[in-house]
Amino acid sequence: MDIIQRNFFNILRSGAFNDKTRLELMSAFKWYKLFQMVDIQNVLNIFVKGINNNSNDENLTLPQDLVEKVQKTLEERKPEQKIEKGEIRLSNGIFNNKLQKIIHKELHSIDTSVEAVDILKIIVFNTNAMLNKGISLEGIIRLGQYLRTRGDKVDFVKLENWISNLHLDRMAQLQGSILMEFFGFEQDELPFVKQVEKGTYKLVIRTISNLVKETTVEWHFKENSAGFVRNNGTVLRRNLRRSLRYFDYAPLETTSNFIHNFRRSLAEIEE
């Protein structure tokens, strides 16, 4: 981990969880590099809180024009959406039906655990983000914040049964491992983490080091003026590599997600 990455995580950890650590002195160029990571990971509000928490640190030397850029971006950015309130789906049809039944049944149960449902939704949100864009630190932090503030109300027995039925055990464990490796969480705060996933550190560093916004919105196939269909090989290979990266954590959902995006791209040609 280089100095930019260390400061990046120290600031986010401070902003998200009030864990204050000393920053390291950086040049203006490196602060701009750090801000690129912040922007791509959509953690601007957390970054600002972290900066405010470390306002007395002598190594906090943000260039004035970057401070102005941050303020302008904050004003222009739309309010954050609540992950646990939105529609949550899985690409695998069978698992998605199970997911919707779990949520519906639990919310209409006598001993409802709303908190366990919320955690499940955040885990699914993060899974979708990983498969379509790469690791979402915004979602990982949201998971950690929820556990820190309401974790004592979560029925972890129910939660572990649900993620097991949805074959998301290792995906959930990967998310918990990120909280442990980068944000100072202890294993007893994450009952669904039986062991730290070995590939966690490498996956996260690879994600934040890639300053290109990878999304599946880009086309895989396109029809030219002559009516012939050609494929965007770069995007196709990028999405395939990402799918293979997370295949071991959720084989069926990863495969279903790739096929779903593949079919969607073909369907757009017909439209």
Beta strands, then each sheet from edge to edge (+ up, - down):
strand 1: 221-223
strand 2: 229-231
sheet 1: 1+ 2-
end
